[in-house]
Amino acid sequence: MYIIPVLPSQNIARDVLWYEKFTGFKATWFDDMYAILKRDELCIHLQWHADTKEDPLLGGSVIRIFTRDIDALVKEFIKRSTITEDKFRKNTEWGTHEFGFYDLNKNAIFIVQDLE
């Protein structure tokens, strides 16, 4: 089994470019309403919302992506200017190393490594 998060978007084309530049996820397919983005074995989908009372964007979705080698990803995401070095939290009291950032629709994305 696996799960694929579907995050809200106000502008699919804009957001596909942002994810490619700042996260390394690449679009395998998209149109004006929906996008499929992949990186290695990970997959994120984006779905357009009008951000109206009838079709709210909401924002505030959160995903946590777990990895076994966070150090390499920290370096990559600093180089991409997705995060700054001070955003990397080592040895959290809940037993992780992690960093997080927001996409253009205020969806929070965390990259996490459990302490072993």
MILO-605086 format. One line per 2 residues: their letters; for each residue x, y, z of N, C-alpha, C. Coordinates in nm, 3 decimals. Layout:
N
A	X Y Z X Y Z X Y Z  ...
END
This chain:
116
MY	0.083 -0.118 0.000 0.000 0.000 0.000 0.088 0.124 0.000  0.032 0.233 -0.048 0.100 0.361 -0.043 -0.005 0.471 -0.048
II	0.039 0.593 -0.022 -0.052 0.707 -0.022 0.007 0.818 -0.109  -0.079 0.889 -0.179 -0.035 1.001 -0.260 -0.113 1.124 -0.216
PV	-0.044 1.224 -0.160 -0.115 1.345 -0.120 -0.158 1.426 -0.243  -0.277 1.484 -0.235 -0.327 1.574 -0.338 -0.339 1.711 -0.273
LP	-0.254 1.804 -0.316 -0.248 1.937 -0.256 -0.323 2.038 -0.342  -0.388 2.135 -0.279 -0.460 2.237 -0.355 -0.364 2.334 -0.423
SQ	-0.406 2.385 -0.537 -0.326 2.478 -0.616 -0.417 2.585 -0.676  -0.367 2.708 -0.683 -0.440 2.814 -0.752 -0.395 2.829 -0.897
NI	-0.277 2.772 -0.930 -0.222 2.788 -1.064 -0.131 2.669 -1.091  -0.181 2.571 -1.161 -0.108 2.445 -1.182 0.025 2.468 -1.255
AR	0.025 2.541 -1.366 0.149 2.561 -1.442 0.255 2.630 -1.357  0.217 2.735 -1.284 0.309 2.806 -1.196 0.366 2.713 -1.090
DV	0.277 2.633 -1.031 0.319 2.546 -0.922 0.407 2.431 -0.968  0.381 2.379 -1.088 0.469 2.275 -1.144 0.611 2.330 -1.158
LW	0.625 2.451 -1.211 0.758 2.512 -1.222 0.824 2.530 -1.086  0.747 2.573 -0.987 0.801 2.593 -0.852 0.851 2.461 -0.794
YE	0.770 2.357 -0.803 0.810 2.226 -0.749 0.935 2.173 -0.820  0.944 2.191 -0.951 1.062 2.145 -1.024 1.187 2.220 -0.979
KF	1.176 2.352 -0.963 1.292 2.432 -0.926 1.333 2.413 -0.780  1.236 2.414 -0.689 1.268 2.418 -0.547 1.263 2.284 -0.475
TG	1.209 2.180 -0.538 1.202 2.051 -0.469 1.259 1.934 -0.547  1.280 1.950 -0.677 1.330 1.839 -0.757 1.220 1.744 -0.804
FK	1.094 1.769 -0.766 0.984 1.690 -0.821 0.963 1.734 -0.965  0.940 1.639 -1.054 0.919 1.668 -1.196 0.778 1.626 -1.236
AT	0.717 1.707 -1.319 0.582 1.675 -1.368 0.591 1.562 -1.469  0.511 1.458 -1.445 0.500 1.352 -1.545 0.377 1.374 -1.632
WF	0.286 1.456 -1.583 0.166 1.495 -1.659 0.100 1.611 -1.587  0.048 1.707 -1.665 -0.036 1.811 -1.605 -0.117 1.883 -1.711
DD	-0.228 1.941 -1.665 -0.308 2.031 -1.747 -0.346 2.148 -1.656  -0.446 2.225 -1.692 -0.484 2.342 -1.611 -0.549 2.305 -1.478
MY	-0.594 2.181 -1.464 -0.672 2.142 -1.346 -0.599 2.045 -1.252  -0.498 1.973 -1.302 -0.439 1.866 -1.222 -0.295 1.841 -1.267
AI	-0.211 1.800 -1.172 -0.072 1.768 -1.205 -0.028 1.646 -1.126  0.057 1.567 -1.188 0.122 1.453 -1.123 0.271 1.482 -1.122
LK	0.330 1.486 -1.003 0.472 1.517 -0.987 0.541 1.399 -0.920  0.661 1.366 -0.968 0.735 1.252 -0.911 0.879 1.290 -0.886
RD	0.933 1.226 -0.784 1.075 1.233 -0.752 1.110 1.098 -0.691  1.196 1.024 -0.759 1.230 0.888 -0.716 1.101 0.808 -0.699
EL	1.078 0.752 -0.583 0.958 0.672 -0.557 0.844 0.754 -0.497  0.863 0.885 -0.485 0.762 0.972 -0.424 0.673 1.036 -0.530
CI	0.550 1.062 -0.491 0.456 1.122 -0.584 0.367 1.221 -0.510  0.349 1.339 -0.567 0.258 1.441 -0.516 0.167 1.481 -0.632
HL	0.040 1.495 -0.603 -0.053 1.546 -0.703 -0.098 1.686 -0.662  -0.125 1.770 -0.759 -0.179 1.904 -0.736 -0.316 1.912 -0.804
QW	-0.412 1.975 -0.736 -0.546 1.991 -0.793 -0.587 2.137 -0.782  -0.633 2.193 -0.894 -0.673 2.334 -0.898 -0.800 2.355 -0.819
HA	-0.802 2.468 -0.744 -0.922 2.513 -0.674 -0.940 2.662 -0.700  -1.064 2.706 -0.711 -1.093 2.845 -0.746 -1.072 2.942 -0.629
DT	-1.063 2.889 -0.508 -1.052 2.970 -0.386 -1.174 3.061 -0.370  -1.291 3.001 -0.389 -1.417 3.069 -0.366 -1.490 2.997 -0.252
KE	-1.600 3.051 -0.209 -1.678 2.987 -0.102 -1.722 2.846 -0.145  -1.756 2.831 -0.273 -1.801 2.701 -0.324 -1.686 2.604 -0.351
DP	-1.565 2.657 -0.374 -1.449 2.573 -0.406 -1.325 2.631 -0.337  -1.320 2.620 -0.203 -1.211 2.685 -0.131 -1.076 2.621 -0.154
LL	-0.974 2.704 -0.160 -0.837 2.656 -0.170 -0.792 2.605 -0.034  -0.830 2.675 0.070 -0.798 2.645 0.208 -0.650 2.663 0.239
GG	-0.560 2.592 0.174 -0.420 2.596 0.214 -0.406 2.530 0.349  -0.287 2.518 0.396 -0.266 2.460 0.526 -0.258 2.309 0.526
SV	-0.259 2.246 0.411 -0.234 2.102 0.407 -0.090 2.078 0.449  -0.065 1.963 0.510 0.069 1.930 0.556 0.103 1.789 0.511
IR	0.223 1.772 0.454 0.274 1.638 0.425 0.411 1.625 0.489  0.442 1.504 0.530 0.572 1.472 0.590 0.632 1.360 0.506
IF	0.746 1.388 0.444 0.816 1.291 0.361 0.934 1.237 0.442  0.937 1.106 0.461 1.043 1.045 0.542 1.154 0.993 0.453
TR	1.278 1.012 0.501 1.397 0.971 0.428 1.495 0.905 0.523  1.592 0.834 0.466 1.699 0.774 0.546 1.828 0.857 0.537
DI	1.833 0.956 0.447 1.953 1.037 0.429 1.916 1.184 0.417  1.882 1.245 0.528 1.835 1.384 0.526 1.949 1.482 0.496
DA	2.072 1.447 0.532 2.184 1.541 0.512 2.201 1.579 0.365  2.191 1.482 0.277 2.202 1.511 0.134 2.089 1.603 0.087
LV	1.969 1.580 0.139 1.855 1.662 0.099 1.866 1.804 0.156  1.916 1.818 0.278 1.936 1.952 0.335 2.028 2.033 0.244
KE	2.141 1.974 0.205 2.235 2.043 0.117 2.169 2.082 -0.015  2.094 1.989 -0.073 2.027 2.016 -0.201 1.927 2.130 -0.189
FI	1.843 2.127 -0.082 1.738 2.227 -0.069 1.794 2.364 -0.030  1.908 2.368 0.037 1.976 2.496 0.061 2.029 2.549 -0.072
KR	2.089 2.463 -0.153 2.141 2.504 -0.284 2.030 2.554 -0.375  1.913 2.493 -0.367 1.797 2.535 -0.447 1.734 2.664 -0.393
ST	1.778 2.712 -0.277 1.721 2.828 -0.208 1.578 2.801 -0.160  1.545 2.675 -0.139 1.415 2.639 -0.084 1.412 2.668 0.065
IT	1.523 2.641 0.133 1.536 2.669 0.276 1.671 2.736 0.301  1.684 2.791 0.420 1.814 2.839 0.468 1.864 2.740 0.572
ED	1.993 2.744 0.598 2.055 2.647 0.687 1.990 2.644 0.826  1.943 2.757 0.874 1.884 2.762 1.008 1.749 2.691 1.017
KF	1.691 2.650 0.907 1.563 2.578 0.908 1.579 2.429 0.938  1.703 2.378 0.934 1.728 2.237 0.960 1.733 2.215 1.110
RK	1.641 2.134 1.160 1.632 2.106 1.304 1.685 1.966 1.330  1.794 1.958 1.405 1.853 1.828 1.438 1.812 1.789 1.579
NT	1.795 1.658 1.598 1.769 1.601 1.730 1.650 1.665 1.800  1.537 1.668 1.731 1.418 1.725 1.795 1.379 1.641 1.915
EW	1.304 1.700 2.005 1.263 1.626 2.125 1.169 1.511 2.093  1.111 1.510 1.972 1.023 1.399 1.932 1.097 1.297 1.847
GT	1.232 1.310 1.840 1.312 1.203 1.782 1.335 1.208 1.633  1.353 1.329 1.578 1.377 1.341 1.435 1.485 1.445 1.405
HE	1.537 1.439 1.284 1.604 1.551 1.217 1.502 1.593 1.111  1.481 1.723 1.089 1.381 1.762 0.990 1.396 1.907 0.946
FG	1.338 1.936 0.830 1.322 2.073 0.784 1.192 2.082 0.708  1.141 2.203 0.697 1.015 2.220 0.628 1.010 2.352 0.554
FY	0.913 2.362 0.465 0.893 2.483 0.386 0.749 2.484 0.336  0.708 2.598 0.284 0.574 2.612 0.227 0.584 2.626 0.076
DL	0.486 2.569 0.005 0.478 2.594 -0.138 0.401 2.725 -0.158  0.370 2.757 -0.282 0.306 2.885 -0.314 0.160 2.893 -0.270
NK	0.102 2.780 -0.228 -0.037 2.777 -0.182 -0.048 2.755 -0.032  0.062 2.775 0.039 0.069 2.761 0.184 0.054 2.618 0.232
NA	0.085 2.520 0.145 0.092 2.381 0.189 0.229 2.360 0.254  0.231 2.301 0.372 0.356 2.277 0.444 0.411 2.141 0.404
IF	0.539 2.139 0.370 0.607 2.015 0.331 0.726 1.997 0.424  0.729 1.886 0.494 0.840 1.855 0.584 0.916 1.735 0.532
IV	1.048 1.743 0.538 1.136 1.631 0.508 1.191 1.585 0.643  1.176 1.457 0.673 1.201 1.408 0.808 1.284 1.280 0.804
QD	1.377 1.269 0.900 1.450 1.145 0.923 1.432 1.107 1.069  1.380 0.988 1.094 1.368 0.941 1.231 1.508 0.913 1.286
LE	1.531 0.945 1.413 1.655 0.909 1.478 1.652 0.760 1.508  1.766 0.698 1.490 1.767 0.552 1.510 1.841 0.517 1.636
END
